Amino acid sequence: MIRVLLLCAALAGASAACAPAPTSQTVEVVLRHSHFEPTTIAVRAGVPITFVLRNMDPIDHEWMIGDAAFHVRHRTGTEAVHDTRPNEVTVPAGSERRTVLTFATAGVLSYICHLPGHEQYGMSGQLTIR
């Protein structure tokens, strides 16, 4: 009887470990009170991620995701609207935008709103890619 129980436990653990990896993921990011919710997100490398960006504020925001060098360029950028690149999204007041990104390698990126004063107010977050 004990052998049967041990075999069942081993098989249950093996089947969980062999579960298929997700083929996609959806992450909701709410923009409220000039902050992102959540401020930390974890995703898998190589999996398409659909980001649903919901701006609950009465003012426009942007969701810019990239490494430190990317954010240095955008802090002094002159583009008023970002809608042509999937990692640079303008989210008008009271609206929802969707974008899909696939991150090839593990690492850590930041997402920030670079509209004047928003980053200084705390409108930033961190994405960890596993």
C-alpha positions in Angstrom: 0.0 0.0 0.0 2.8 2.4 0.9 4.5 1.7 -2.5 1.3 2.6 -4.3 1.0 5.9 -2.4 4.6 6.8 -3.1 4.1 5.9 -6.8 1.0 8.1 -7.0 2.8 11.0 -5.3 5.7 10.7 -7.7 3.4 10.6 -10.7 1.5 13.6 -9.5 4.7 15.6 -9.1 6.0 14.5 -12.5 2.8 15.5 -14.2 2.9 19.0 -12.7 6.5 19.4 -13.8 5.6 18.3 -17.3 2.7 20.7 -17.7 2.9 22.6 -20.9 4.4 26.1 -20.8 1.8 28.8 -21.5 1.6 29.9 -25.2 0.5 33.5 -24.3 -0.2 35.6 -21.3 -2.4 38.7 -20.6 -1.3 41.3 -18.1 -3.6 44.2 -17.0 -2.0 47.5 -16.0 -4.2 50.1 -14.5 -3.1 53.7 -14.7 -4.7 55.5 -11.7 -3.8 58.5 -9.7 -0.7 58.9 -11.9 0.6 55.5 -10.8 0.8 52.1 -12.4 -1.0 49.1 -10.8 0.8 46.8 -10.4 4.3 48.2 -10.0 5.9 44.8 -10.5 5.2 42.3 -13.1 6.8 38.9 -13.9 6.5 37.2 -17.3 8.1 34.4 -19.2 10.7 34.9 -21.9 9.6 33.8 -25.4 5.9 34.0 -24.7 3.7 36.7 -26.3 2.4 39.0 -23.6 -0.8 41.1 -24.2 -0.6 44.2 -22.1 -4.1 45.7 -21.4 -3.4 49.3 -20.4 -6.4 51.0 -18.7 -6.2 54.7 -18.0 -8.6 55.5 -15.2 -7.3 59.1 -14.9 -8.8 62.3 -16.4 -5.4 63.0 -18.0 -3.3 61.3 -20.7 -0.4 59.0 -19.8 2.1 56.9 -21.6 3.5 53.4 -21.0 7.1 53.1 -22.1 9.0 49.9 -21.5 12.7 49.3 -22.0 16.1 49.3 -20.5 17.9 52.2 -18.8 19.3 53.5 -22.1 15.9 53.5 -23.6 14.5 55.6 -20.8 17.4 58.1 -20.9 16.5 58.8 -24.6 12.8 59.2 -23.8 13.3 61.5 -20.8 14.4 64.2 -23.2 12.4 63.0 -26.3 10.2 65.2 -28.4 7.5 62.8 -29.5 4.1 64.0 -28.3 2.3 60.7 -29.0 3.5 57.1 -29.1 1.4 54.6 -31.0 3.6 53.1 -33.7 5.9 50.9 -31.5 4.5 48.2 -29.2 6.7 49.2 -26.3 5.8 52.9 -26.6 2.0 53.5 -26.0 0.1 56.6 -25.4 -3.0 56.0 -23.3 -5.5 58.9 -23.5 -7.6 59.8 -20.5 -10.3 57.3 -19.7 -9.3 54.9 -22.4 -7.9 51.4 -22.9 -5.0 50.4 -25.2 -3.6 46.9 -25.9 -0.1 46.0 -27.1 1.6 42.7 -27.5 5.3 42.1 -26.8 7.5 39.0 -26.7 10.7 39.3 -24.7 13.4 37.0 -26.0 15.7 36.8 -23.0 15.5 36.9 -19.2 16.2 40.3 -17.6 14.6 43.3 -15.9 13.0 46.3 -17.7 11.3 49.4 -16.4 8.0 50.9 -17.5 7.6 54.6 -17.0 5.3 57.5 -18.0 7.6 60.2 -19.4 5.1 63.0 -19.6 6.3 66.0 -17.7 6.5 65.3 -13.9 4.8 61.9 -14.1 8.0 59.8 -13.4 9.0 62.1 -10.6 5.6 61.6 -9.1 6.2 57.9 -9.1 4.7 56.7 -12.3 7.0 53.7 -12.9 7.2 50.0 -12.5 9.5 47.0 -13.0 9.0 44.0 -15.4 11.0 40.8 -14.7 11.4 38.4 -17.5 12.2 34.8 -16.4 
